[in-house]
Amino acid sequence: MMKRVITLISVLLLSVFTAICDNPPRMFGMFEKLDGFEYSFLKPDNAESKSEKYLGNVPEDNIKLVEMLSTESHGCVNEVKEAVSHAVEINDMKLISRQNVQNKSSEFYAVWDSRRNIFTSLLLLKYSGQDLCHLKLMYIVGELTLKDIENLF
């Protein structure tokens, strides 16, 4: 009896975890309705598609969420910095690269699954302007190989 209960609980936890992984939360959706920000997101709906679709040259099945955020005037506000820090922290992302070149800066954060040789989350940030307040951000959740990333960018 106890073995059945443990098995049932394990199956339930696995199904909940799978549902969460298949439907990742938007990290930057709070900027969707704020003035001064341009926000868009894409969650490919794999259930309705029987033919293989591509985003760039990457199969949509490999991508669970894409969020894009840009601003010309509000890039320095604390809300953006806090949202980026929060996304990096809760996804356990690591800084892969950072570049600073005269009035331009870029950062690339990622989660790398070394067991499967894929990226599971990417966060790309580009700052520009004299005060580095012009922001372009892209956040991607999925299963992306190095070749997929080359194809996207």
Secondary structure as GFF3:
##gff-version 3
##sequence-region A 1 153
A	DSSP	alpha_helix	2	22	.	.	.	ID=ss1
A	DSSP	three_ten_helix	29	31	.	.	.	ID=ss2
A	DSSP	beta_strand	37	42	.	.	.	ID=ss3
A	DSSP	beta_strand	54	55	.	.	.	ID=ss4
A	DSSP	beta_strand	58	59	.	.	.	ID=ss5
A	DSSP	three_ten_helix	60	62	.	.	.	ID=ss6
A	DSSP	beta_strand	63	71	.	.	.	ID=ss7
A	DSSP	alpha_helix	78	90	.	.	.	ID=ss8
A	DSSP	beta_strand	94	101	.	.	.	ID=ss9
A	DSSP	beta_strand	104	113	.	.	.	ID=ss10
A	DSSP	beta_strand	118	128	.	.	.	ID=ss11
A	DSSP	beta_strand	134	144	.	.	.	ID=ss12
A	DSSP	alpha_helix	146	152	.	.	.	ID=ss13
###
